[in-house]
Amino acid sequence: MIARVIVRKTLFALLFCATSLLGSAAAEEFSVQSFDMRGDMGLLDDFGPTGASWAEGNRILVCDRRYNVFHLFDLEGRRYRFMDYPHRMSDAHFNGLCHWKDNQFFVTGSHYHPNNNTRIVESRSEMREIRLVGEQIDPASDKQNYRPDRALRASYYYGESTELNGEITGIAFDTRNNRVFLGISQCVARDGNVVLLEGKLDQFLARSNDFELKFLNANLKPEMDPNLKVQYSLSDLAYLPGKGLVLLFSARSEDGKSFGANQIWFMKGGFGPAKLVKKDLAIGNRGSGIALRPSSTKDEYEAAIVCDNNMEDTKIPSRLLLLKGLRFPMR
């Protein structure tokens, strides 16, 4: 009898150790790789990546706020293709990019104008469809501007108030539930929560006069970056079909020349409260755009994060981060 008890205890101990080791191995499956973003002539010093989305052939489509153009990069940060938009869009200040359908994407301008300067409102108020044919932009890409200015102004976080100079920093579609999301940076709600707006996707696409944007409560008050002692700011968002809304936060100094850490938050189903998924990512880089896709492992995802490090002023290269083994809390 005593021998059996000893054997059972020994087996239980071995099982506990094996389970612990498996748990450690699973945690170690998460990985981050960093690559300097570069073109044919080396590092891209006059480049402002602000949005990203996965494209065919393991390419990453990136929008560029500096020249309002697009790039395709490979998984090691090498530019594969430079692409201009076929229609004139002026000084749009591209700030967000999202996937819509196969080879179809939407890009949004910042819609930001310091002190509501009416001279530049029109040129930055852009929301356009982007279609890829192979590795080129289809010249027949939509010429129409989906700009929802009336709905934005009515939201209080954009336009008429000089107190809140809100800036669109991300766009995402939930086609299954007919929702469009916009992330607003440079301000928080009166109660300190991050500003997210949502509306009906079909009305947005139809340019309906009934289209409205309502505040989406994430129950998330941005934290302070421990290194820079500044508040994290929403940088981008993406929607995972059947899962929920993913939020990217970054931190930069007031002079824009120093960067803290990055964070990823998740809202199950696209509803609050948001939960922290990863923190202290890529310290010293400002994550500005995130693209997500399922990995070969069930319930795990791969993320591509582009970092706008303002190399022209800081001498810090813009970078591509590849995150593998991401899991999102579904309970």
SETORNU-100373 format. One record per atom (N, C-alpha, C): x, y, z; residue in one letter. Coordinates in steps of 0.2 Angstrom, whole numbers, plus 5000, padded with zeros to 4 digits. Last residue first. Layout:
BEGIN
XYZA ...
END
This chain:
BEGIN
493751754885R 493351744891R 493351804895R 494651774875M 494051764873M 493551754879M 496151864873P 495751834878P 494951834876P 497151804860F 496751854862F 496251824867F 498951784856R 498251754858R 497851804861R 500251764845L 499751814848L 499151774850L 501251704838G 501051674844G 500551714848G 502351844832K 502051774831K 501851744838K 502651994825L 502451964831L 502151894829L 503752094818L 503352034816L 503252004823L 503952264814L 503952214819L 503552154817L 504952374805L 504452324804L 504552274810L 505352554807R 505452474808R 504852434807R 506352684803S 505752664804S 505752584803S 507852724812P 507552704806P 506852684808P 508252874819I 508052814821I 507652784815I 508553004817K 509052964814K 508852894817K 507553104819T 507853064825T 508453024823T 507153164807D 507353204813D 507753164818D 507053054799E 507353114796E 507553164802E 506352964806M 507052954805M 507353014802M 505152934813N 505353004811N 506053004810N 504652804815N 505152834820N 505452904818N 503352714814D 503552774811D 504052814816D 503252544812C 503452594817C 503752664813C 502052424809V 502552464806V 502652524811V 501852254813I 501752324816I 502252364812I 500952114810A 501452154807A 501352224810A 500551964819A 500452034818A 501052064814A 499651814819E 500351844817E 500151914816E 498851714831Y 498851764826Y 499551784825Y 497951564836E 498551604837E 498551654831E 496951474835D 496851524840D 497451574841D 498051344829K 497351364831K 497351424836K 499351394818T 499151364825T 498451394827T 499551464808S 499451394806S 499251364813S 498751624811S 499351584810S 499151514809S 497751754804P 497851694808P 498451664806P 498351924805R 498151874801R 498151804805R 498452104805L 498452044809L 498151994804L 499352254807A 499052214802A 499052144806A 499552424812I 499552354814I 499152314809I 500552574815G 500052534811G 500152464812G 501452624823S 500952674820S 500452634816S 502552624837G 502152584833G 501552624830G 504052694839R 503352714839R 502952674834R 505352624849N 505052624843N 504252654844N 505752604862G 506152644858G 505952654851G 505252434864I 505352504867I 505852544863I 504452324860A 504852364855A 504952434858A 503152324872L 503352294865L 503852344862L 502552334884D 503252344884D 503552314877D 501152214883K 501452274884K 502252274883K 499752134876K 500452134877K 500652204878K 498352144881V 498652074878V 499352074878V 497152204891L 497852214889L 498052144887L 495452234886K 495952194890K 496652204887K 494052344886A 494652314883A 495052284888A 492352294890P 492952324892P 493552294888P 491752344874G 492152354880G 491952304885G 491652254858F 491352294864F 491852294870F 492152174848G 492152244847G 491752284852G 492252044852G 491652064849G 491652134847G 493352104865K 493052044862K 492352074859K 494652204862M 493952214864M 493552154861M 496352224867F 495852184864F 495152194866F 497952304865W 497352284869W 496852254864W 499652314865I 499152294861I 498552274866I 500952444866Q 500452404869Q 499952384864Q 502652504867N 502052494863N 501552444867N 503652634874A 503552564873A 502852564869A 504352774868G 504352734874G 504152664871G 505452884860F 504852844859F 504952794865F 505853054854S 505952994859S 505352954859S 505453164847K 506053134845K 506253074850K 504353234850G 504253184845G 504953154843G 504253324860D 504553344855D 504553294849D 503553244870E 503253304867E 503553324861E 503853064866S 503953124869S 503653184866S 502652934864R 503252974861R 503253034865R 501952774863A 502152834867A 502652864864A 500452674857S 501152694858S 501352754862S 499352544854F 499552604858F 500252614858F 498052464845L 498852474846L 498952544849L 496752354847L 497052424848L 497752424849L 495552254839V 496252254842V 496452324842V 493952184841L 494352244839L 495052244843L 493552004837G 493452074840G 493952124838G 493051884831K 493451884837K 493351954840K 492551874818G 492351824823G 492651834830G 493951954811P 493251924810P 493151874815P 494752084820L 494852014818L 494151984817L 495152244815Y 494652204817Y 494752124815Y 496252364822A 496152314817A 495552274819A 497052534824L 496652474826L 496452434820L 498352644831D 497952604825D 497452554828D 498652724842S 499052724835S 498652694830S 498252814856L 498052764851L 498352774845L 499552834868S 499052864863S 498852814858S 500052854885Y 500052814879Y 499452844874Y 500752994893Q 500152954892Q 500252914885Q 502453004899V 501853024895V 501352974894V 503652954904K 503152994908K 502653024905K 504552874897L 504452944895L 504052984900L 504452754905N 505052784903N 505052854901N 503152714907P 503552724913P 504252764911P 501752794900D 502352754899D 502852774904D 500152784908M 500752824907M 501352774905M 498652724899E 499152724905E 499752774903E 497052764895P 497752754893P 498252764899P 495652684900K 496052744901K 496752734900K 494352604894L 495052604894L 495352674894L 493052574889N 493252564897N 493952564897N 492652594877A 493152534878A 493252524885A 491252644870N 491552644876N 491952584877N 491052734856L 491152664858L 491552664865L 490052864850F 490552844855F 490552774857F 489452854833K 489352854840K 489952834844K 489052924818L 489652894822L 489452904829L 487952894805E 488052924811E 488652894814E 487052924789F 487652894793F 487852934799F 486152984782D 485952954789D 486552924793D 486653004770N 486553064774N 486353044781N 487852874764S 487152894766S 487152964771S 488752814757R 488852884758R 488152914760R 488752674757A 488252704753A 488352784753A 489752654767L 489852634760L 489452664755L 488952694778F 489552724776F 489752714769F 487952604778Q 487752674777Q 488452714775Q 488652484780D 488252494774D 488052564773D 489152504793L 489552504788L 489252514781L 488652624805K 488452564801K 488852564795K 490052664817G 489452674814G 489252614809G 491052724831E 490752664827E 490152694823E 492552784838L 491852794836L 491652734831L 493452804853L 493352754847L 492652774845L 494652874864V 494052884859V 494052844853V 494952814880V 495152824873V 494552834869V 494352914895N 494352854891N 494652864883N 494153024902G 494852994902G 494952934897G 492953084902D 493153044908D 493753004907D 493053154890R 492953194896R 493153144902R 494153054880A 493553084882A 493553114888A 495753124873V 495353074876V 494653104878V 496753154858C 496253174863C 495953114867C 497653104849Q 497753164851Q 497253194856Q 496452994839S 497053004843S 497153084845S 495252884836I 495352954837I 495952964841I 494652764825G 495052774831G 495252844831G 493152694819L 493652744818L 494052754825L 492352554812F 492652584817F 493152644815F 490852494806V 491452524804V 491652564810V 489852344804R 490052404808R 490752434805R 489052224801N 488952294798N 489152344802N 489552104806N 489052134810N 488852214808N 490352064795R 489852024798R 489352054802R 491252174794T 490752164789T 490252114791T 491952284802D 491752214804D 491152204799D 493452374798F 492752354796F 492652284800F 494352524804A 494252454803A 493552434802A 495652644805I 494952624802I 494952554802I 496552774814G 496452704812G 495752694809G 496652904817T 497252864817T 497152794815T 496053064816I 495852994814I 496552964813I 496153174829E 496453154823E 496253084822E 495453314838G 495553244837G 495753234830G 495653434847N 495953424840N 496053354838N 494653504857L 494853434855L 495053434848L 494553644856E 494853614862E 495053544861E 493953684845T 494753694845T 495053664851T 492753594837S 492953614844S 493753624843S 492353554825E 492153624827E 492453644833E 493253424822G 493053484818G 492953544821G 492953294833Y 493253314827Y 492953384824Y 492153254843Y 492853244844Y 493253264838Y 490853264840Y 491153314845Y 491853304846Y 490053214830S 490353164836S 490653204841S 489753294820A 489253284825A 489553244831A 490953284812R 490853344816R 490353334822R 490653154807L 491253174811L 491153234816L 489553174800A 489553124805A 490153144810A 490053264790R 489553284794R 489453234800R 491153184784D 491253244788D 490653264792D 491553054778P 490953064782P 491053134787P 492253024763R 492253074768R 491653084772R 492452944752Y 491952924756Y 491952964763Y 492653004736N 492853014742N 492352994747N 492952904721Q 492452934725Q 492852944732Q 493652824713K 493852894712K 493452934718K 494252664716D 493752714717D 493952784717D 495352604703S 495152614710S 494652674711S 495852584691A 495152594691A 494852604699A 497152554692P 496952624690P 496252634690P 497652454706D 497152464700D 497052534698D 499252454710I 498652484712I 498252484705I 500152294710Q 500052364707Q 499352384710Q 500352164710E 500752204715E 500752274713E 498752104708G 499452084708G 499852124713G 497952244710V 497952194705V 498652164705V 497052314724L 497752294721L 497552234716L 496252464727R 496152394725R 496852374722R 495552564740I 496152544736I 496152474734I 494452704743E 494552634742E 495252614738E 494652834755R 494652804748R 494752734748R 494452974762M 494352904764M 494252874757M 495053134768E 495053084763E 494853014766E 495353274772S 494753244773S 494653184768S 496453354769R 496553304773R 495953254774R 495853454760S 496353414758S 496553354762S 494953524768E 494753484762E 495253434760E 495653584778V 495153534780V 495053494774V 496553694775I 496853624774I 496253564776I 495953814778R 496253804772R 496453734770R 495353814791T 494953794785T 495353784779T 496053754805N 496153794799N 495853774793N 495753714818N 495253704813N 495353754807N 496953704825N 496553754826N 496053764821N 497553594813P 497753634819P 497253694819P 496653464807H 496853524805H 496953574812H 496353294801Y 496653344806Y 496853414804Y 496153194793H 495553234795H 495753284800H 497053094789S 497053114797S 496453154798S 496352984777G 496753034779G 496653054787G 496252804775T 495952864778T 496452924779T 495852674764V 496352714767V 496052774770V 495352504762F 495152574763F 495752614767F 495552374750F 495752404756F 495452474756F 495552214742Q 495252284742Q 495352314749Q 495952084741N 496352134737N 496052204737N 494452034747D 495052014744D 495352064739D 493952184757K 493852114754K 494452094751K 494652264767W 493952264766W 493752194763W 495852314779H 495652264774H 494952264773H 496452484781C 496152424783C 495952384777C 497352614788L 497252574782L 496952514785L 497752794792G 497452724793G 497352684787G 498252904787N 498452894794N 498152824796N 498953024775F 498652954777F 498852934784F 498853164772H 499053144778H 498753074780H 498353234760A 497853194764A 498153174771A 498553344750D 498953334756D 498553294761D 497953264735S 498253324739S 498553294745S 497553164727M 497253164733M 497553224738M 497353114710R 497553164715R 497253164721R 497452934707H 497052994707H 497353044712H 498152824709P 498052844702P 497752914702P 499552824721Y 498852824720Y 498652854713Y 501052734718D 500652794719D 499952784718D 502052624726M 501452634722M 501152694723M 503452514726F 503252584727F 502652594723F 503852354732R 503552394727R 503352464730R 504652304742Y 504552264736Y 504352304730Y 505752344755R 505252374750R 505252334744R 506052244768R 506252264762R 505752284757R 505652184780G 505652254780G 505952284773G 505452044779E 506052074782E 506152144782E 504352014772L 504352004779L 504952024783L 504152154761D 504252084762D 504252074770D 502952284756F 503652264760F 503552184760F 502352404746L 502352334748L 503052314750L 501652564748H 502252524748H 502052454749H 500952724743F 500852654746F 501552614744F 500752894748V 500852844743V 500852774747V 500953024754N 500252994753N 500252944747N 502153064759Y 501953074752Y 501353054750Y 501953034773R 502453084771R 502253104764R 501152924776R 500952994777R 501353044774R 500852784767D 501452824769D 501152904770D 500352614770C 500252684768C 500752734771C 500752454765V 500952504770V 500752574767V 500552284764L 500352344761L 500452404766L 501652154764I 501252194768I 501152264765I 501551984758R 501752054757R 501352094762R 501251854755N 501651864761N 501951944761N 500451844744G 501151834744G 501551854749G 499251984747E 499451924745E 500251914744E 499352084762A 499252074755A 499452004753A 498952154778W 499252094774W 498952094767W 499252324781S 498752274780S 499052214776S 499452484790A 499752414787A 499152364786A 499952654792G 499452604792G 499752544788G 501052734792T 500552744797T 500052694797T 502752784789P 502252724789P 501752734794P 503552894781G 503152894787G 502552844787G 505152944776F 504652884775F 504252894782F 506552974772D 505953014771D 505352974771D 507352864774D 507452914779D 506852964778D 507552704773L 507052754770L 507052814775L 509152624770L 508652644774L 508152704771L 509452584752G 509552584760G 508952604764G 509052584740M 509652624741M 509752624749M 507852514739D 508452494735D 509052524737D 507352534756G 507252524749G 507852504746G 506852474773R 507352504768R 507052494761R 506652464790M 506252464784M 506752504779M 507352344801D 507352414798D 507052414791D 506452234810F 506852244804F 506852314802F 506252114824S 506252184821S 506752194815S 505151994831Q 505752014826Q 505652084824Q 504551904844V 504551974841V 505151984837V 503451774849S 504151804847S 504051864844S 502851644859F 502751714857F 503451744855F 503251524864E 503051524857E 502951594854E 503351534878E 503951554874E 503851554866E 502151484882A 502351554883A 502851574879A 502351344879A 501851384875A 501951454876A 503451314888A 503551314881A 503051354877A 502751334900S 503351374898S 503451374891S 501851224899G 501651294900G 502151344898G 502751124898L 502251134893L 502051204893L 503251124911L 503651134906L 503251154899L 502051104919S 502351164920S 502851184914S 501850974915T 501351024913T 501651094914T 502950904920A 502850904913A 502350964911A 502750924934C 503250954931C 503250964923C 501550854935F 501550924937F 502150964933F 501950724932L 501450754928L 501450834929L 502850704943L 503150704936L 502650744931L 501950704953A 502450754953A 502750764946A 501150594950F 500850664950F 501350714950F 502150494951L 501850504945L 501550574945L 502450504965T 502950514960T 502650534953T 501150474970K 501450544972K 502050554967K 501050344966R 500650394964R 500850464965R 502150284972V 502150284965V 501650334963V 501750304986I 502450334983I 502450344976I 500650224986V 500550294987V 501150334985V 501250094983R 500750124978R 500650204979R 501950084995A 502350084988A 501850114983A 500950065004I 501450125005I 501750134998I 500449945000M 500050005000M 500450065000M 
END
